[in-house]
Amino acid sequence: MKCDVCGKKIETTFLNKIIGTVIRDEKGKKKTVCNECQKRYTTSEIRTKL
Ligand SMILES: [Zn+2]
């Protein structure tokens, strides 16, 4: 799984949860965002980058 903002690989935990978050764009498509991008940008900033 890759971050849709920076393109880096997103690691998963042993429970198979991604280390990061999933947000939906305006079309309702799921986008994965790594922890670093989540910290660096607000959700609305991330939406403008997707
Ligand atoms: Zn990222």
mmCIF file of the protein (N, C-alpha, C, O) and its ligand, coordinates in Angstrom:
data_MODEL
# 
_entry.id   MODEL 
# 
loop_
_entity.id 
_entity.type 
_entity.pdbx_number_of_molecules 
1 polymer     1 
2 non-polymer 1 
# 
_entity_poly.entity_id                      1 
_entity_poly.type                           'polypeptide(L)' 
_entity_poly.nstd_linkage                   no 
_entity_poly.nstd_monomer                   no 
_entity_poly.pdbx_seq_one_letter_code       MKCDVCGKKIETTFLNKIIGTVIRDEKGKKKTVCNECQKRYTTSEIRTKL 
_entity_poly.pdbx_seq_one_letter_code_can   MKCDVCGKKIETTFLNKIIGTVIRDEKGKKKTVCNECQKRYTTSEIRTKL 
_entity_poly.pdbx_strand_id                 A 
# 
loop_
_entity_poly_seq.entity_id 
_entity_poly_seq.num 
_entity_poly_seq.mon_id 
_entity_poly_seq.hetero 
1 1  MET n 
1 2  LYS n 
1 3  CYS n 
1 4  ASP n 
1 5  VAL n 
1 6  CYS n 
1 7  GLY n 
1 8  LYS n 
1 9  LYS n 
1 10 ILE n 
1 11 GLU n 
1 12 THR n 
1 13 THR n 
1 14 PHE n 
1 15 LEU n 
1 16 ASN n 
1 17 LYS n 
1 18 ILE n 
1 19 ILE n 
1 20 GLY n 
1 21 THR n 
1 22 VAL n 
1 23 ILE n 
1 24 ARG n 
1 25 ASP n 
1 26 GLU n 
1 27 LYS n 
1 28 GLY n 
1 29 LYS n 
1 30 LYS n 
1 31 LYS n 
1 32 THR n 
1 33 VAL n 
1 34 CYS n 
1 35 ASN n 
1 36 GLU n 
1 37 CYS n 
1 38 GLN n 
1 39 LYS n 
1 40 ARG n 
1 41 TYR n 
1 42 THR n 
1 43 THR n 
1 44 SER n 
1 45 GLU n 
1 46 ILE n 
1 47 ARG n 
1 48 THR n 
1 49 LYS n 
1 50 LEU n 
# 
loop_
_struct_asym.id 
_struct_asym.entity_id 
A 1 
B 2 
# 
loop_
_chem_comp.id 
_chem_comp.type 
_chem_comp.mon_nstd_flag 
ARG 'L-peptide linking' y 
ASN 'L-peptide linking' y 
ASP 'L-peptide linking' y 
CYS 'L-peptide linking' y 
GLN 'L-peptide linking' y 
GLU 'L-peptide linking' y 
GLY 'peptide linking'   y 
ILE 'L-peptide linking' y 
LEU 'L-peptide linking' y 
LYS 'L-peptide linking' y 
MET 'L-peptide linking' y 
PHE 'L-peptide linking' y 
SER 'L-peptide linking' y 
THR 'L-peptide linking' y 
TYR 'L-peptide linking' y 
VAL 'L-peptide linking' y 
ZN  non-polymer         . 
# 
_pdbx_entity_nonpoly.entity_id   2 
_pdbx_entity_nonpoly.name        ? 
_pdbx_entity_nonpoly.comp_id     ZN 
# 
_pdbx_nonpoly_scheme.asym_id         B 
_pdbx_nonpoly_scheme.entity_id       2 
_pdbx_nonpoly_scheme.mon_id          ZN 
_pdbx_nonpoly_scheme.ndb_seq_num     1 
_pdbx_nonpoly_scheme.pdb_seq_num     101 
_pdbx_nonpoly_scheme.auth_seq_num    101 
_pdbx_nonpoly_scheme.pdb_mon_id      ZN 
_pdbx_nonpoly_scheme.auth_mon_id     ZN 
_pdbx_nonpoly_scheme.pdb_strand_id   A 
_pdbx_nonpoly_scheme.pdb_ins_code    . 
# 
loop_
_atom_site.group_PDB 
_atom_site.id 
_atom_site.type_symbol 
_atom_site.label_atom_id 
_atom_site.label_alt_id 
_atom_site.label_comp_id 
_atom_site.label_asym_id 
_atom_site.label_entity_id 
_atom_site.label_seq_id 
_atom_site.pdbx_PDB_ins_code 
_atom_site.Cartn_x 
_atom_site.Cartn_y 
_atom_site.Cartn_z 
_atom_site.occupancy 
_atom_site.B_iso_or_equiv 
_atom_site.pdbx_formal_charge 
_atom_site.auth_seq_id 
_atom_site.auth_comp_id 
_atom_site.auth_asym_id 
_atom_site.auth_atom_id 
_atom_site.pdbx_PDB_model_num 
ATOM   1   N  N  . MET A 1 1  ? 0.850   -1.204 0.000  1.00 0.00 ? 1   MET A N  1 
ATOM   2   C  CA . MET A 1 1  ? 0.000   0.000  0.000  1.00 0.00 ? 1   MET A CA 1 
ATOM   3   C  C  . MET A 1 1  ? 0.875   1.240  0.000  1.00 0.00 ? 1   MET A C  1 
ATOM   4   O  O  . MET A 1 1  ? 1.887   1.308  0.698  1.00 0.00 ? 1   MET A O  1 
ATOM   5   N  N  . LYS A 1 2  ? 0.465   2.222  -0.797 1.00 0.00 ? 2   LYS A N  1 
ATOM   6   C  CA . LYS A 1 2  ? 1.281   3.431  -0.903 1.00 0.00 ? 2   LYS A CA 1 
ATOM   7   C  C  . LYS A 1 2  ? 0.494   4.663  -0.473 1.00 0.00 ? 2   LYS A C  1 
ATOM   8   O  O  . LYS A 1 2  ? -0.730  4.719  -0.593 1.00 0.00 ? 2   LYS A O  1 
ATOM   9   N  N  . CYS A 1 3  ? 1.232   5.643  0.031  1.00 0.00 ? 3   CYS A N  1 
ATOM   10  C  CA . CYS A 1 3  ? 0.622   6.917  0.392  1.00 0.00 ? 3   CYS A CA 1 
ATOM   11  C  C  . CYS A 1 3  ? 0.219   7.640  -0.896 1.00 0.00 ? 3   CYS A C  1 
ATOM   12  O  O  . CYS A 1 3  ? 1.021   7.750  -1.824 1.00 0.00 ? 3   CYS A O  1 
ATOM   13  N  N  . ASP A 1 4  ? -1.009  8.127  -0.952 1.00 0.00 ? 4   ASP A N  1 
ATOM   14  C  CA . ASP A 1 4  ? -1.479  8.819  -2.153 1.00 0.00 ? 4   ASP A CA 1 
ATOM   15  C  C  . ASP A 1 4  ? -1.019  10.267 -2.220 1.00 0.00 ? 4   ASP A C  1 
ATOM   16  O  O  . ASP A 1 4  ? -1.258  10.951 -3.215 1.00 0.00 ? 4   ASP A O  1 
ATOM   17  N  N  . VAL A 1 5  ? -0.355  10.739 -1.158 1.00 0.00 ? 5   VAL A N  1 
ATOM   18  C  CA . VAL A 1 5  ? 0.150   12.114 -1.177 1.00 0.00 ? 5   VAL A CA 1 
ATOM   19  C  C  . VAL A 1 5  ? 1.625   12.129 -1.588 1.00 0.00 ? 5   VAL A C  1 
ATOM   20  O  O  . VAL A 1 5  ? 1.993   12.828 -2.531 1.00 0.00 ? 5   VAL A O  1 
ATOM   21  N  N  . CYS A 1 6  ? 2.478   11.361 -0.885 1.00 0.00 ? 6   CYS A N  1 
ATOM   22  C  CA . CYS A 1 6  ? 3.911   11.417 -1.167 1.00 0.00 ? 6   CYS A CA 1 
ATOM   23  C  C  . CYS A 1 6  ? 4.412   10.205 -1.943 1.00 0.00 ? 6   CYS A C  1 
ATOM   24  O  O  . CYS A 1 6  ? 5.539   10.219 -2.436 1.00 0.00 ? 6   CYS A O  1 
ATOM   25  N  N  . GLY A 1 7  ? 3.590   9.147  -2.062 1.00 0.00 ? 7   GLY A N  1 
ATOM   26  C  CA . GLY A 1 7  ? 3.984   7.975  -2.835 1.00 0.00 ? 7   GLY A CA 1 
ATOM   27  C  C  . GLY A 1 7  ? 4.845   6.980  -2.087 1.00 0.00 ? 7   GLY A C  1 
ATOM   28  O  O  . GLY A 1 7  ? 5.259   5.966  -2.648 1.00 0.00 ? 7   GLY A O  1 
ATOM   29  N  N  . LYS A 1 8  ? 5.119   7.265  -0.812 1.00 0.00 ? 8   LYS A N  1 
ATOM   30  C  CA . LYS A 1 8  ? 5.915   6.340  -0.008 1.00 0.00 ? 8   LYS A CA 1 
ATOM   31  C  C  . LYS A 1 8  ? 5.089   5.118  0.392  1.00 0.00 ? 8   LYS A C  1 
ATOM   32  O  O  . LYS A 1 8  ? 3.864   5.177  0.492  1.00 0.00 ? 8   LYS A O  1 
ATOM   33  N  N  . LYS A 1 9  ? 5.798   4.010  0.619  1.00 0.00 ? 9   LYS A N  1 
ATOM   34  C  CA . LYS A 1 9  ? 5.135   2.794  1.049  1.00 0.00 ? 9   LYS A CA 1 
ATOM   35  C  C  . LYS A 1 9  ? 4.606   2.988  2.477  1.00 0.00 ? 9   LYS A C  1 
ATOM   36  O  O  . LYS A 1 9  ? 5.289   3.542  3.338  1.00 0.00 ? 9   LYS A O  1 
ATOM   37  N  N  . ILE A 1 10 ? 3.384   2.522  2.701  1.00 0.00 ? 10  ILE A N  1 
ATOM   38  C  CA . ILE A 1 10 ? 2.818   2.598  4.045  1.00 0.00 ? 10  ILE A CA 1 
ATOM   39  C  C  . ILE A 1 10 ? 2.916   1.216  4.688  1.00 0.00 ? 10  ILE A C  1 
ATOM   40  O  O  . ILE A 1 10 ? 2.448   0.221  4.134  1.00 0.00 ? 10  ILE A O  1 
ATOM   41  N  N  . GLU A 1 11 ? 3.530   1.178  5.861  1.00 0.00 ? 11  GLU A N  1 
ATOM   42  C  CA . GLU A 1 11 ? 3.649   -0.083 6.586  1.00 0.00 ? 11  GLU A CA 1 
ATOM   43  C  C  . GLU A 1 11 ? 2.317   -0.417 7.252  1.00 0.00 ? 11  GLU A C  1 
ATOM   44  O  O  . GLU A 1 11 ? 1.490   0.458  7.508  1.00 0.00 ? 11  GLU A O  1 
ATOM   45  N  N  . THR A 1 12 ? 2.135   -1.698 7.521  1.00 0.00 ? 12  THR A N  1 
ATOM   46  C  CA . THR A 1 12 ? 0.940   -2.114 8.244  1.00 0.00 ? 12  THR A CA 1 
ATOM   47  C  C  . THR A 1 12 ? 1.347   -2.722 9.579  1.00 0.00 ? 12  THR A C  1 
ATOM   48  O  O  . THR A 1 12 ? 2.458   -3.232 9.722  1.00 0.00 ? 12  THR A O  1 
ATOM   49  N  N  . THR A 1 13 ? 0.459   -2.668 10.539 1.00 0.00 ? 13  THR A N  1 
ATOM   50  C  CA . THR A 1 13 ? 0.719   -3.272 11.840 1.00 0.00 ? 13  THR A CA 1 
ATOM   51  C  C  . THR A 1 13 ? 0.423   -4.759 11.772 1.00 0.00 ? 13  THR A C  1 
ATOM   52  O  O  . THR A 1 13 ? -0.078  -5.254 10.763 1.00 0.00 ? 13  THR A O  1 
ATOM   53  N  N  . PHE A 1 14 ? 0.733   -5.466 12.844 1.00 0.00 ? 14  PHE A N  1 
ATOM   54  C  CA . PHE A 1 14 ? 0.466   -6.908 12.881 1.00 0.00 ? 14  PHE A CA 1 
ATOM   55  C  C  . PHE A 1 14 ? -1.022  -7.198 12.800 1.00 0.00 ? 14  PHE A C  1 
ATOM   56  O  O  . PHE A 1 14 ? -1.410  -8.319 12.470 1.00 0.00 ? 14  PHE A O  1 
ATOM   57  N  N  . LEU A 1 15 ? -1.861  -6.219 13.094 1.00 0.00 ? 15  LEU A N  1 
ATOM   58  C  CA . LEU A 1 15 ? -3.311  -6.391 12.961 1.00 0.00 ? 15  LEU A CA 1 
ATOM   59  C  C  . LEU A 1 15 ? -3.777  -6.023 11.554 1.00 0.00 ? 15  LEU A C  1 
ATOM   60  O  O  . LEU A 1 15 ? -4.974  -5.975 11.273 1.00 0.00 ? 15  LEU A O  1 
ATOM   61  N  N  . ASN A 1 16 ? -2.800  -5.763 10.672 1.00 0.00 ? 16  ASN A N  1 
ATOM   62  C  CA . ASN A 1 16 ? -3.083  -5.436 9.287  1.00 0.00 ? 16  ASN A CA 1 
ATOM   63  C  C  . ASN A 1 16 ? -3.751  -4.073 9.114  1.00 0.00 ? 16  ASN A C  1 
ATOM   64  O  O  . ASN A 1 16 ? -4.420  -3.811 8.114  1.00 0.00 ? 16  ASN A O  1 
ATOM   65  N  N  . LYS A 1 17 ? -3.550  -3.211 10.119 1.00 0.00 ? 17  LYS A N  1 
ATOM   66  C  CA . LYS A 1 17 ? -4.029  -1.833 9.988  1.00 0.00 ? 17  LYS A CA 1 
ATOM   67  C  C  . LYS A 1 17 ? -2.885  -1.002 9.422  1.00 0.00 ? 17  LYS A C  1 
ATOM   68  O  O  . LYS A 1 17 ? -1.721  -1.230 9.750  1.00 0.00 ? 17  LYS A O  1 
ATOM   69  N  N  . ILE A 1 18 ? -3.221  -0.043 8.574  1.00 0.00 ? 18  ILE A N  1 
ATOM   70  C  CA . ILE A 1 18 ? -2.159  0.779  8.014  1.00 0.00 ? 18  ILE A CA 1 
ATOM   71  C  C  . ILE A 1 18 ? -1.682  1.793  9.045  1.00 0.00 ? 18  ILE A C  1 
ATOM   72  O  O  . ILE A 1 18 ? -2.456  2.269  9.875  1.00 0.00 ? 18  ILE A O  1 
ATOM   73  N  N  . ILE A 1 19 ? -0.381  2.116  8.977  1.00 0.00 ? 19  ILE A N  1 
ATOM   74  C  CA . ILE A 1 19 ? 0.170   3.158  9.827  1.00 0.00 ? 19  ILE A CA 1 
ATOM   75  C  C  . ILE A 1 19 ? -0.034  4.464  9.081  1.00 0.00 ? 19  ILE A C  1 
ATOM   76  O  O  . ILE A 1 19 ? 0.813   4.908  8.306  1.00 0.00 ? 19  ILE A O  1 
ATOM   77  N  N  . GLY A 1 20 ? -1.174  5.055  9.339  1.00 0.00 ? 20  GLY A N  1 
ATOM   78  C  CA . GLY A 1 20 ? -1.610  6.223  8.605  1.00 0.00 ? 20  GLY A CA 1 
ATOM   79  C  C  . GLY A 1 20 ? -3.124  6.266  8.670  1.00 0.00 ? 20  GLY A C  1 
ATOM   80  O  O  . GLY A 1 20 ? -3.728  5.774  9.623  1.00 0.00 ? 20  GLY A O  1 
ATOM   81  N  N  . THR A 1 21 ? -3.732  6.854  7.655  1.00 0.00 ? 21  THR A N  1 
ATOM   82  C  CA . THR A 1 21 ? -5.175  6.980  7.691  1.00 0.00 ? 21  THR A CA 1 
ATOM   83  C  C  . THR A 1 21 ? -5.763  6.822  6.291  1.00 0.00 ? 21  THR A C  1 
ATOM   84  O  O  . THR A 1 21 ? -5.053  6.912  5.289  1.00 0.00 ? 21  THR A O  1 
ATOM   85  N  N  . VAL A 1 22 ? -7.050  6.590  6.240  1.00 0.00 ? 22  VAL A N  1 
ATOM   86  C  CA . VAL A 1 22 ? -7.757  6.501  4.969  1.00 0.00 ? 22  VAL A CA 1 
ATOM   87  C  C  . VAL A 1 22 ? -8.752  7.650  4.927  1.00 0.00 ? 22  VAL A C  1 
ATOM   88  O  O  . VAL A 1 22 ? -9.565  7.803  5.838  1.00 0.00 ? 22  VAL A O  1 
ATOM   89  N  N  . ILE A 1 23 ? -8.694  8.452  3.884  1.00 0.00 ? 23  ILE A N  1 
ATOM   90  C  CA . ILE A 1 23 ? -9.694  9.509  3.732  1.00 0.00 ? 23  ILE A CA 1 
ATOM   91  C  C  . ILE A 1 23 ? -10.360 9.353  2.372  1.00 0.00 ? 23  ILE A C  1 
ATOM   92  O  O  . ILE A 1 23 ? -9.819  8.719  1.465  1.00 0.00 ? 23  ILE A O  1 
ATOM   93  N  N  . ARG A 1 24 ? -11.509 9.927  2.253  1.00 0.00 ? 24  ARG A N  1 
ATOM   94  C  CA . ARG A 1 24 ? -12.236 9.851  0.982  1.00 0.00 ? 24  ARG A CA 1 
ATOM   95  C  C  . ARG A 1 24 ? -12.128 11.191 0.267  1.00 0.00 ? 24  ARG A C  1 
ATOM   96  O  O  . ARG A 1 24 ? -12.261 12.251 0.878  1.00 0.00 ? 24  ARG A O  1 
ATOM   97  N  N  . ASP A 1 25 ? -11.887 11.123 -1.032 1.00 0.00 ? 25  ASP A N  1 
ATOM   98  C  CA . ASP A 1 25 ? -11.869 12.370 -1.790 1.00 0.00 ? 25  ASP A CA 1 
ATOM   99  C  C  . ASP A 1 25 ? -13.297 12.784 -2.141 1.00 0.00 ? 25  ASP A C  1 
ATOM   100 O  O  . ASP A 1 25 ? -14.259 12.130 -1.739 1.00 0.00 ? 25  ASP A O  1 
ATOM   101 N  N  . GLU A 1 26 ? -13.421 13.852 -2.879 1.00 0.00 ? 26  GLU A N  1 
ATOM   102 C  CA . GLU A 1 26 ? -14.760 14.388 -3.166 1.00 0.00 ? 26  GLU A CA 1 
ATOM   103 C  C  . GLU A 1 26 ? -15.614 13.448 -3.995 1.00 0.00 ? 26  GLU A C  1 
ATOM   104 O  O  . GLU A 1 26 ? -16.837 13.582 -4.031 1.00 0.00 ? 26  GLU A O  1 
ATOM   105 N  N  . LYS A 1 27 ? -14.959 12.477 -4.676 1.00 0.00 ? 27  LYS A N  1 
ATOM   106 C  CA . LYS A 1 27 ? -15.707 11.494 -5.452 1.00 0.00 ? 27  LYS A CA 1 
ATOM   107 C  C  . LYS A 1 27 ? -16.033 10.249 -4.637 1.00 0.00 ? 27  LYS A C  1 
ATOM   108 O  O  . LYS A 1 27 ? -16.652 9.312  -5.140 1.00 0.00 ? 27  LYS A O  1 
ATOM   109 N  N  . GLY A 1 28 ? -15.612 10.248 -3.376 1.00 0.00 ? 28  GLY A N  1 
ATOM   110 C  CA . GLY A 1 28 ? -15.898 9.110  -2.513 1.00 0.00 ? 28  GLY A CA 1 
ATOM   111 C  C  . GLY A 1 28 ? -14.906 7.978  -2.639 1.00 0.00 ? 28  GLY A C  1 
ATOM   112 O  O  . GLY A 1 28 ? -15.120 6.894  -2.095 1.00 0.00 ? 28  GLY A O  1 
ATOM   113 N  N  . LYS A 1 29 ? -13.807 8.223  -3.361 1.00 0.00 ? 29  LYS A N  1 
ATOM   114 C  CA . LYS A 1 29 ? -12.777 7.191  -3.494 1.00 0.00 ? 29  LYS A CA 1 
ATOM   115 C  C  . LYS A 1 29 ? -11.887 7.193  -2.256 1.00 0.00 ? 29  LYS A C  1 
ATOM   116 O  O  . LYS A 1 29 ? -11.543 8.244  -1.716 1.00 0.00 ? 29  LYS A O  1 
ATOM   117 N  N  . LYS A 1 30 ? -11.525 5.986  -1.823 1.00 0.00 ? 30  LYS A N  1 
ATOM   118 C  CA . LYS A 1 30 ? -10.656 5.874  -0.660 1.00 0.00 ? 30  LYS A CA 1 
ATOM   119 C  C  . LYS A 1 30 ? -9.221  6.179  -1.045 1.00 0.00 ? 30  LYS A C  1 
ATOM   120 O  O  . LYS A 1 30 ? -8.710  5.691  -2.053 1.00 0.00 ? 30  LYS A O  1 
ATOM   121 N  N  . LYS A 1 31 ? -8.582  7.000  -0.220 1.00 0.00 ? 31  LYS A N  1 
ATOM   122 C  CA . LYS A 1 31 ? -7.182  7.325  -0.436 1.00 0.00 ? 31  LYS A CA 1 
ATOM   123 C  C  . LYS A 1 31 ? -6.421  7.030  0.847  1.00 0.00 ? 31  LYS A C  1 
ATOM   124 O  O  . LYS A 1 31 ? -6.899  7.332  1.941  1.00 0.00 ? 31  LYS A O  1 
ATOM   125 N  N  . THR A 1 32 ? -5.248  6.446  0.715  1.00 0.00 ? 32  THR A N  1 
ATOM   126 C  CA . THR A 1 32 ? -4.442  6.165  1.897  1.00 0.00 ? 32  THR A CA 1 
ATOM   127 C  C  . THR A 1 32 ? -3.396  7.252  2.080  1.00 0.00 ? 32  THR A C  1 
ATOM   128 O  O  . THR A 1 32 ? -2.779  7.712  1.120  1.00 0.00 ? 32  THR A O  1 
ATOM   129 N  N  . VAL A 1 33 ? -3.213  7.647  3.316  1.00 0.00 ? 33  VAL A N  1 
ATOM   130 C  CA . VAL A 1 33 ? -2.284  8.723  3.647  1.00 0.00 ? 33  VAL A CA 1 
ATOM   131 C  C  . VAL A 1 33 ? -1.380  8.245  4.787  1.00 0.00 ? 33  VAL A C  1 
ATOM   132 O  O  . VAL A 1 33 ? -1.865  7.768  5.813  1.00 0.00 ? 33  VAL A O  1 
ATOM   133 N  N  . CYS A 1 34 ? -0.072  8.376  4.598  1.00 0.00 ? 34  CYS A N  1 
ATOM   134 C  CA . CYS A 1 34 ? 0.852   7.903  5.631  1.00 0.00 ? 34  CYS A CA 1 
ATOM   135 C  C  . CYS A 1 34 ? 0.839   8.848  6.833  1.00 0.00 ? 34  CYS A C  1 
ATOM   136 O  O  . CYS A 1 34 ? 0.364   9.982  6.781  1.00 0.00 ? 34  CYS A O  1 
ATOM   137 N  N  . ASN A 1 35 ? 1.393   8.304  7.916  1.00 0.00 ? 35  ASN A N  1 
ATOM   138 C  CA . ASN A 1 35 ? 1.444   9.040  9.172  1.00 0.00 ? 35  ASN A CA 1 
ATOM   139 C  C  . ASN A 1 35 ? 2.126   10.399 9.037  1.00 0.00 ? 35  ASN A C  1 
ATOM   140 O  O  . ASN A 1 35 ? 1.678   11.395 9.606  1.00 0.00 ? 35  ASN A O  1 
ATOM   141 N  N  . GLU A 1 36 ? 3.220   10.418 8.271  1.00 0.00 ? 36  GLU A N  1 
ATOM   142 C  CA . GLU A 1 36 ? 3.981   11.658 8.116  1.00 0.00 ? 36  GLU A CA 1 
ATOM   143 C  C  . GLU A 1 36 ? 3.160   12.735 7.415  1.00 0.00 ? 36  GLU A C  1 
ATOM   144 O  O  . GLU A 1 36 ? 3.143   13.887 7.848  1.00 0.00 ? 36  GLU A O  1 
ATOM   145 N  N  . CYS A 1 37 ? 2.479   12.362 6.332  1.00 0.00 ? 37  CYS A N  1 
ATOM   146 C  CA . CYS A 1 37 ? 1.665   13.337 5.619  1.00 0.00 ? 37  CYS A CA 1 
ATOM   147 C  C  . CYS A 1 37 ? 0.479   13.766 6.469  1.00 0.00 ? 37  CYS A C  1 
ATOM   148 O  O  . CYS A 1 37 ? 0.033   14.912 6.400  1.00 0.00 ? 37  CYS A O  1 
ATOM   149 N  N  . GLN A 1 38 ? -0.020  12.847 7.261  1.00 0.00 ? 38  GLN A N  1 
ATOM   150 C  CA . GLN A 1 38 ? -1.139  13.165 8.145  1.00 0.00 ? 38  GLN A CA 1 
ATOM   151 C  C  . GLN A 1 38 ? -0.730  14.227 9.159  1.00 0.00 ? 38  GLN A C  1 
ATOM   152 O  O  . GLN A 1 38 ? -1.512  15.112 9.504  1.00 0.00 ? 38  GLN A O  1 
ATOM   153 N  N  . LYS A 1 39 ? 0.523   14.119 9.632  1.00 0.00 ? 39  LYS A N  1 
ATOM   154 C  CA . LYS A 1 39 ? 1.040   15.092 10.593 1.00 0.00 ? 39  LYS A CA 1 
ATOM   155 C  C  . LYS A 1 39 ? 1.336   16.416 9.910  1.00 0.00 ? 39  LYS A C  1 
ATOM   156 O  O  . LYS A 1 39 ? 1.105   17.491 10.465 1.00 0.00 ? 39  LYS A O  1 
ATOM   157 N  N  . ARG A 1 40 ? 1.858   16.312 8.680  1.00 0.00 ? 40  ARG A N  1 
ATOM   158 C  CA . ARG A 1 40 ? 2.345   17.497 7.979  1.00 0.00 ? 40  ARG A CA 1 
ATOM   159 C  C  . ARG A 1 40 ? 1.210   18.375 7.461  1.00 0.00 ? 40  ARG A C  1 
ATOM   160 O  O  . ARG A 1 40 ? 1.317   19.601 7.453  1.00 0.00 ? 40  ARG A O  1 
ATOM   161 N  N  . TYR A 1 41 ? 0.127   17.738 7.029  1.00 0.00 ? 41  TYR A N  1 
ATOM   162 C  CA . TYR A 1 41 ? -0.947  18.501 6.394  1.00 0.00 ? 41  TYR A CA 1 
ATOM   163 C  C  . TYR A 1 41 ? -2.266  18.306 7.127  1.00 0.00 ? 41  TYR A C  1 
ATOM   164 O  O  . TYR A 1 41 ? -2.461  17.296 7.803  1.00 0.00 ? 41  TYR A O  1 
ATOM   165 N  N  . THR A 1 42 ? -3.162  19.264 6.995  1.00 0.00 ? 42  THR A N  1 
ATOM   166 C  CA . THR A 1 42 ? -4.522  19.094 7.493  1.00 0.00 ? 42  THR A CA 1 
ATOM   167 C  C  . THR A 1 42 ? -5.313  18.274 6.471  1.00 0.00 ? 42  THR A C  1 
ATOM   168 O  O  . THR A 1 42 ? -4.889  18.120 5.325  1.00 0.00 ? 42  THR A O  1 
ATOM   169 N  N  . THR A 1 43 ? -6.452  17.758 6.892  1.00 0.00 ? 43  THR A N  1 
ATOM   170 C  CA . THR A 1 43 ? -7.267  16.937 5.999  1.00 0.00 ? 43  THR A CA 1 
ATOM   171 C  C  . THR A 1 43 ? -7.663  17.704 4.744  1.00 0.00 ? 43  THR A C  1 
ATOM   172 O  O  . THR A 1 43 ? -7.662  17.146 3.647  1.00 0.00 ? 43  THR A O  1 
ATOM   173 N  N  . SER A 1 44 ? -7.999  18.980 4.903  1.00 0.00 ? 44  SER A N  1 
ATOM   174 C  CA . SER A 1 44 ? -8.408  19.745 3.720  1.00 0.00 ? 44  SER A CA 1 
ATOM   175 C  C  . SER A 1 44 ? -7.224  20.004 2.795  1.00 0.00 ? 44  SER A C  1 
ATOM   176 O  O  . SER A 1 44 ? -7.393  20.064 1.578  1.00 0.00 ? 44  SER A O  1 
ATOM   177 N  N  . GLU A 1 45 ? -6.016  20.159 3.365  1.00 0.00 ? 45  GLU A N  1 
ATOM   178 C  CA . GLU A 1 45 ? -4.817  20.307 2.528  1.00 0.00 ? 45  GLU A CA 1 
ATOM   179 C  C  . GLU A 1 45 ? -4.543  19.019 1.762  1.00 0.00 ? 45  GLU A C  1 
ATOM   180 O  O  . GLU A 1 45 ? -4.176  19.052 0.587  1.00 0.00 ? 45  GLU A O  1 
ATOM   181 N  N  . ILE A 1 46 ? -4.725  17.874 2.442  1.00 0.00 ? 46  ILE A N  1 
ATOM   182 C  CA . ILE A 1 46 ? -4.506  16.585 1.784  1.00 0.00 ? 46  ILE A CA 1 
ATOM   183 C  C  . ILE A 1 46 ? -5.483  16.423 0.630  1.00 0.00 ? 46  ILE A C  1 
ATOM   184 O  O  . ILE A 1 46 ? -5.106  15.940 -0.437 1.00 0.00 ? 46  ILE A O  1 
ATOM   185 N  N  . ARG A 1 47 ? -6.736  16.823 0.833  1.00 0.00 ? 47  ARG A N  1 
ATOM   186 C  CA . ARG A 1 47 ? -7.737  16.664 -0.231 1.00 0.00 ? 47  ARG A CA 1 
ATOM   187 C  C  . ARG A 1 47 ? -7.346  17.434 -1.491 1.00 0.00 ? 47  ARG A C  1 
ATOM   188 O  O  . ARG A 1 47 ? -7.647  17.001 -2.604 1.00 0.00 ? 47  ARG A O  1 
ATOM   189 N  N  . THR A 1 48 ? -6.676  18.573 -1.318 1.00 0.00 ? 48  THR A N  1 
ATOM   190 C  CA . THR A 1 48 ? -6.292  19.342 -2.501 1.00 0.00 ? 48  THR A CA 1 
ATOM   191 C  C  . THR A 1 48 ? -5.141  18.664 -3.240 1.00 0.00 ? 48  THR A C  1 
ATOM   192 O  O  . THR A 1 48 ? -4.891  18.972 -4.405 1.00 0.00 ? 48  THR A O  1 
ATOM   193 N  N  . LYS A 1 49 ? -4.430  17.732 -2.568 1.00 0.00 ? 49  LYS A N  1 
ATOM   194 C  CA . LYS A 1 49 ? -3.281  17.062 -3.181 1.00 0.00 ? 49  LYS A CA 1 
ATOM   195 C  C  . LYS A 1 49 ? -3.650  15.752 -3.846 1.00 0.00 ? 49  LYS A C  1 
ATOM   196 O  O  . LYS A 1 49 ? -2.849  15.195 -4.597 1.00 0.00 ? 49  LYS A O  1 
ATOM   197 N  N  . LEU A 1 50 ? -4.828  15.255 -3.590 1.00 0.00 ? 50  LEU A N  1 
ATOM   198 C  CA . LEU A 1 50 ? -5.213  13.940 -4.123 1.00 0.00 ? 50  LEU A CA 1 
ATOM   199 C  C  . LEU A 1 50 ? -5.667  14.021 -5.573 1.00 0.00 ? 50  LEU A C  1 
ATOM   200 O  O  . LEU A 1 50 ? -6.024  13.003 -6.166 1.00 0.00 ? 50  LEU A O  1 
HETATM 201 ZN ZN . ZN  B 2 .  ? 2.796   10.334 2.673  1.00 0.00 2 101 ZN  A ZN 1 
# 
